[in-house]
């Protein structure tokens, strides 16, 4: 699967919908999907080593658990962010990344 096809896949919408706390839907889901496919996934997919992947994963984790503000209408508990990232990496692994 090509990188652009991966980023446009409906899998990411499903993943966000499953993991986003109901309180923050739909605004939080929309923003997370946009940030995931526009910022974090491209970096993880293009990473050349495990260290780069880990940095991107940690950046995503910090984004997920950071407090709500005027630009970010959602937050997650640590365990929710851990699960979201784990689920994301499982999907990427199945796609060969």
N, C-alpha and C positions, 0 to 999 in steps of 0.2 A: 504494500500500500504506500502510495506517495505521501510525502509530508503534508501537502495541502489537503489531500483527501482525509488524512487522519484528523487534521485540525477542524475540518468541516463535518466530521462524523456526528451523527445523532447520539452516539455513545456518551459524549460529554454532557449533553443536556440531561440525559437519563441519570448520569452519575451525580450531577449537581442537584437535580430534583430529589433524588434519594437521600442525599446527605445534608441538604440545607434544612436547618430547623424551620418548622412551619411558621413560626412567628415572623420570619424575615422574608417570606415569599410574597409576591413574585420579584420585588425590587432587588433583594439580595441575590436571588438566583440569576437574574439577568446580568448583574454586575460581575458575579463570580464567573459565569460562563465566558463573558467577554474577556476578563483578565486571564482566566485559565488558558483559553485558546489563543489569545493575542500576545501573552507575555510569558507565562510559565512553561507551558507545553513546548513551544518552539525552542526554548533554552534547553530543556531536558532532552528533547529529541536530538538536538545538535551537539550535545555534550560529548566531549572526546574521552572523558575518563570518569571514574566513579566519584572523584572529588568534586567535579563540576556538577554532576547530578545531585550530589548531596547538598551543595550550596543552593541550588535552585529549589530543592525540596524544602530546605530550611527557610528560604525566603518566602515560599508559599505558605508554610506553616505559620510564620510570624504574621503574614498578611491575614490569614484566616482568624487568628486569635486576637488580633489587634482590636481595640475598642471601636465601637460605632462612632462615626463622626459625620460631618455634613456630606462627605464624599463617599462614605462607605456605610450603607444602611444595614449592615449585619455584622455579627461576630459569631465565633464558635468556641465551645469549650475545648480544652486541650485534647480530650479523648475523641471529640468529633473531628477535629482537624487531623489527628493521627489516622483515624479511619478513612477520611476523605483522601488523604495522601496515599495510604496503603491501597485503597481501591483504584486510585489513578494509576499507580505503578503496576498493579495487576493487569489493568487494561493495556497499558503500554507494553508490558511484557508479552501479552498475547498477540500484540501487533508487531512484535519483533524489536522492540526498543528497550 
